[in-house]
Amino acid sequence: MYVPVRDMITPWRNDEELSKVQRQLFTGRREGEPDEREEACKLVAVWRIRGHLPHAIDATASLTEATLIDERGTLSNVAMRHLYVGAFCRFVTGLLDDDKRLHRDARRGPRRQRLSMFERAKQLKLPASLVDLRHQATHEELPSMPALRQYVKQALDWIWNDFWRHQCPPNYTMRKTTNAKDLRSEVEHYHKVAVTDIGLHGEPALNDESAKTCLNLVRLCKGDEVILNELSMIMIEWGFMVQDSSFNDLGKPIDDTFLLWDPLIKKLCTHQQPFFKALTDQMSIQLALPSGPMDISLDRYREVITMWLEHLLATKQYVPIIKRAKYDINHILSTCVNCQNYWLVQLARRIIAAPGYEATKKNYRVRVENAVPHLAAGPNPGTLLSTNMGMGDSAEGRVGKTKVNKEELYPGFWQPCNPKLWRPGIHEM
């Protein structure tokens, strides 16, 4: 039987031209690679004029071009945030708000129904945190620069896995990265076997098995920013750098946790200098993100993350690492003053009170002292979780319990700043 072949109009001349742009857009992210992203963005601009440009290619070029402008540092902080937000919102909206899906009603039969963005994201396995950030950028205050940078990288990774890697020829090996399962396995192994000893200078030292795990993580990271960010996100989950705890543990120190994880952090920072910035960026992002309808001053997870950031940025043992990594303390202080929630203000005040960085802290001292912290991040309109919050009889009320519907979760789902909600079931605060 004859099967008609449907011609497809594309703005690129041939597959070789598409493969060239693909290679150029995703190279230059590791040291030693030629950076040809700007040339790729110019060619995609020509493709836009020709028409029939897939949304994934358009979004990749827009997000990449915003990243290039950010790296040049030619725009102010506010202008750069607006540029990131514009490219990011076009990516999410163009991907999810495209058409109406066929829905079968029990009484009316098949009919067309417009799905919500979060329902469409669930179909595409798009992390709902990206949709939530789009809502925050559109209807609330502009997200901070660290959050925008991280989520733009996450969006580019998702586009790669969903679109670009399917355009590769069979023998194409570009962008070979470490599997997140390997990273998680090594972190879990370190957590099980890590027994710290006291070294010659009174500092915690690793046993042989822990040291071997550290070297395995260094080998897996390869100096790749994407892998370092992935490793950072794994390490700050509940059960690792943030030990399992509850509302009743508020105010308790975490000195034992510092002793357990400091050797690994220092080893990674020594062999992978960008890791320090990746780790502190991920922590500051967790503090800046919405946490659901709760008083965030009662959030033990945020409290522990704040303790970790203070430990990393305001103690003498990390001063050499900060200098080697060329970390600018202005980076975290600008995040704190631009997103004045309870824990970010607490962190800024502790950094200001600590010795060092006097020239930088002088620019923020007055703003930090006059900051009025927000005690509630407000309800997260992006969550698909079914929540029942019990309120007390007092004027301030109290946080009750949160019920999480297991059926509504899917791989890559939005991970709120309070990771107790990552676990299906009922959690009593």
Solvent accessible surface area in square Angstrom, and as a share of the most:
residue,aa,sasa,rsa
1,M,223,1.00
2,Y,180,0.68
3,V,103,0.59
4,P,98,0.62
5,V,132,0.76
6,R,226,0.83
7,D,127,0.66
8,M,159,0.71
9,I,120,0.61
10,T,46,0.27
11,P,5,0.03
12,W,26,0.09
13,R,175,0.64
14,N,76,0.39
15,D,103,0.53
16,E,123,0.55
17,E,24,0.11
18,L,13,0.07
19,S,30,0.19
20,K,100,0.42
21,V,0,0.00
22,Q,1,0.00
23,R,91,0.33
24,Q,11,0.05
25,L,6,0.03
26,F,10,0.04
27,T,17,0.10
28,G,20,0.20
29,R,49,0.18
30,R,61,0.22
31,E,167,0.75
32,G,85,0.82
33,E,63,0.28
34,P,90,0.56
35,D,76,0.39
36,E,47,0.21
37,R,23,0.08
38,E,76,0.34
39,E,95,0.43
40,A,0,0.00
41,C,8,0.05
42,K,128,0.54
43,L,41,0.20
44,V,0,0.00
45,A,41,0.32
46,V,62,0.36
47,W,0,0.00
48,R,86,0.31
49,I,151,0.77
50,R,99,0.36
51,G,25,0.24
52,H,124,0.55
53,L,32,0.16
54,P,38,0.24
55,H,63,0.28
56,A,21,0.16
57,I,0,0.00
58,D,26,0.13
59,A,5,0.04
60,T,1,0.00
61,A,0,0.00
62,S,29,0.18
63,L,0,0.00
64,T,5,0.03
65,E,79,0.35
66,A,3,0.02
67,T,25,0.15
68,L,16,0.08
69,I,38,0.19
70,D,24,0.12
71,E,106,0.47
72,R,126,0.46
73,G,59,0.56
74,T,97,0.56
75,L,80,0.40
76,S,72,0.46
77,N,67,0.34
78,V,82,0.47
79,A,40,0.31
80,M,7,0.03
81,R,23,0.08
82,H,105,0.47
83,L,65,0.32
84,Y,3,0.01
85,V,16,0.09
86,G,35,0.34
87,A,12,0.09
88,F,1,0.01
89,C,23,0.14
90,R,162,0.59
91,F,2,0.01
92,V,0,0.00
93,T,42,0.25
94,G,36,0.35
95,L,34,0.17
96,L,7,0.04
97,D,72,0.37
98,D,74,0.38
99,D,61,0.32
100,K,100,0.42
101,R,73,0.27
102,L,114,0.57
103,H,71,0.32
104,R,175,0.64
105,D,31,0.16
106,A,111,0.86
107,R,215,0.78
108,R,175,0.64
109,G,19,0.19
110,P,75,0.47
111,R,83,0.30
112,R,153,0.56
113,Q,65,0.29
114,R,128,0.47
115,L,38,0.19
116,S,55,0.36
117,M,35,0.16
118,F,25,0.10
119,E,81,0.36
120,R,28,0.10
121,A,0,0.00
122,K,72,0.31
123,Q,99,0.44
124,L,47,0.23
125,K,106,0.45
126,L,0,0.00
127,P,19,0.12
128,A,0,0.00
129,S,14,0.09
130,L,0,0.00
131,V,2,0.01
132,D,5,0.03
133,L,2,0.01
134,R,45,0.16
135,H,50,0.22
136,Q,26,0.12
137,A,12,0.09
138,T,71,0.41
139,H,119,0.53
140,E,90,0.41
141,E,124,0.55
142,L,42,0.21
143,P,4,0.02
144,S,7,0.04
145,M,12,0.05
146,P,7,0.05
147,A,3,0.02
148,L,1,0.01
149,R,73,0.26
150,Q,17,0.07
151,Y,13,0.05
152,V,2,0.01
153,K,54,0.23
154,Q,45,0.20
155,A,0,0.00
156,L,16,0.08
157,D,28,0.15
158,W,32,0.11
159,I,2,0.01
160,W,19,0.07
161,N,78,0.40
162,D,69,0.36
163,F,38,0.16
164,W,0,0.00
165,R,123,0.45
166,H,113,0.50
167,Q,66,0.29
168,C,34,0.20
169,P,50,0.32
170,P,147,0.92
171,N,129,0.66
172,Y,57,0.22
173,T,109,0.63
174,M,39,0.17
175,R,30,0.11
176,K,154,0.65
177,T,57,0.33
178,T,20,0.12
179,N,84,0.43
180,A,40,0.31
181,K,158,0.67
182,D,67,0.35
183,L,1,0.00
184,R,86,0.31
185,S,64,0.41
186,E,33,0.15
187,V,0,0.00
188,E,68,0.31
189,H,70,0.31
190,Y,0,0.00
191,H,61,0.27
192,K,164,0.69
193,V,37,0.21
194,A,11,0.08
195,V,93,0.54
196,T,42,0.24
197,D,74,0.38
198,I,122,0.62
199,G,28,0.27
200,L,181,0.90
201,H,169,0.76
202,G,52,0.50
203,E,95,0.43
204,P,31,0.19
205,A,38,0.30
206,L,35,0.18
207,N,40,0.21
208,D,128,0.66
209,E,79,0.35
210,S,0,0.00
211,A,33,0.26
212,K,125,0.53
213,T,1,0.01
214,C,0,0.00
215,L,98,0.49
216,N,35,0.18
217,L,0,0.00
218,V,23,0.13
219,R,152,0.55
220,L,20,0.10
221,C,0,0.00
222,K,107,0.45
223,G,29,0.27
224,D,5,0.03
225,E,79,0.35
226,V,29,0.17
227,I,4,0.02
228,L,1,0.00
229,N,12,0.06
230,E,57,0.26
231,L,0,0.00
232,S,0,0.00
233,M,62,0.28
234,I,3,0.01
235,M,0,0.00
236,I,4,0.02
237,E,25,0.11
238,W,20,0.07
239,G,17,0.17
240,F,19,0.08
241,M,0,0.00
242,V,0,0.00
243,Q,60,0.27
244,D,90,0.46
245,S,19,0.12
246,S,35,0.23
247,F,73,0.31
248,N,122,0.63
249,D,29,0.15
250,L,51,0.26
251,G,56,0.54
252,K,106,0.45
253,P,102,0.64
254,I,16,0.08
255,D,88,0.46
256,D,116,0.60
257,T,10,0.06
258,F,29,0.12
259,L,83,0.41
260,L,37,0.19
261,W,0,0.00
262,D,5,0.02
263,P,13,0.08
264,L,0,0.00
265,I,0,0.00
266,K,41,0.17
267,K,65,0.28
268,L,0,0.00
269,C,3,0.02
270,T,70,0.41
271,H,98,0.44
272,Q,17,0.08
273,Q,85,0.38
274,P,56,0.35
275,F,0,0.00
276,F,0,0.00
277,K,86,0.36
278,A,11,0.08
279,L,0,0.00
280,T,1,0.00
281,D,19,0.10
282,Q,2,0.01
283,M,0,0.00
284,S,1,0.01
285,I,3,0.02
286,Q,23,0.10
287,L,0,0.00
288,A,13,0.10
289,L,12,0.06
290,P,16,0.10
291,S,1,0.01
292,G,4,0.03
293,P,62,0.39
294,M,18,0.08
295,D,46,0.24
296,I,0,0.00
297,S,22,0.15
298,L,51,0.25
299,D,2,0.01
300,R,18,0.06
301,Y,2,0.01
302,R,0,0.00
303,E,13,0.06
304,V,3,0.02
305,I,0,0.00
306,T,0,0.00
307,M,34,0.15
308,W,0,0.00
309,L,0,0.00
310,E,55,0.25
311,H,16,0.07
312,L,0,0.00
313,L,3,0.01
314,A,27,0.21
315,T,45,0.26
316,K,172,0.73
317,Q,74,0.33
318,Y,0,0.00
319,V,55,0.32
320,P,70,0.44
321,I,9,0.05
322,I,7,0.04
323,K,145,0.61
324,R,107,0.39
325,A,26,0.20
326,K,181,0.77
327,Y,21,0.08
328,D,82,0.43
329,I,5,0.02
330,N,58,0.29
331,H,28,0.13
332,I,3,0.02
333,L,0,0.00
334,S,24,0.15
335,T,2,0.01
336,C,1,0.01
337,V,10,0.06
338,N,52,0.27
339,C,30,0.18
340,Q,52,0.23
341,N,10,0.05
342,Y,49,0.19
343,W,12,0.04
344,L,0,0.00
345,V,2,0.01
346,Q,41,0.18
347,L,0,0.00
348,A,1,0.01
349,R,91,0.33
350,R,74,0.27
351,I,2,0.01
352,I,15,0.08
353,A,88,0.69
354,A,18,0.14
355,P,110,0.69
356,G,34,0.33
357,Y,70,0.27
358,E,97,0.43
359,A,81,0.63
360,T,33,0.19
361,K,1,0.00
362,K,146,0.62
363,N,106,0.54
364,Y,19,0.07
365,R,80,0.29
366,V,98,0.56
367,R,122,0.45
368,V,3,0.01
369,E,111,0.50
370,N,107,0.55
371,A,11,0.09
372,V,114,0.65
373,P,34,0.21
374,H,102,0.45
375,L,93,0.46
376,A,60,0.47
377,A,40,0.31
378,G,24,0.23
379,P,101,0.63
380,N,6,0.03
381,P,69,0.44
382,G,1,0.01
383,T,38,0.22
384,L,51,0.25
385,L,14,0.07
386,S,49,0.31
387,T,52,0.30
388,N,88,0.45
389,M,55,0.24
390,G,38,0.37
391,M,127,0.57
392,G,16,0.15
393,D,153,0.79
394,S,74,0.48
395,A,115,0.89
396,E,162,0.73
397,G,20,0.20
398,R,158,0.58
399,V,30,0.17
400,G,18,0.18
401,K,87,0.37
402,T,13,0.08
403,K,95,0.40
404,V,10,0.06
405,N,51,0.26
406,K,144,0.61
407,E,148,0.66
408,E,43,0.20
409,L,47,0.24
410,Y,21,0.08
411,P,106,0.67
412,G,44,0.42
413,F,17,0.07
414,W,11,0.04
415,Q,94,0.42
416,P,2,0.01
417,C,0,0.00
418,N,9,0.04
419,P,1,0.00
420,K,24,0.10
421,L,23,0.11
422,W,63,0.22
423,R,110,0.40
424,P,65,0.41
425,G,37,0.35
426,I,100,0.51
427,H,46,0.21
428,E,115,0.52
429,M,63,0.28
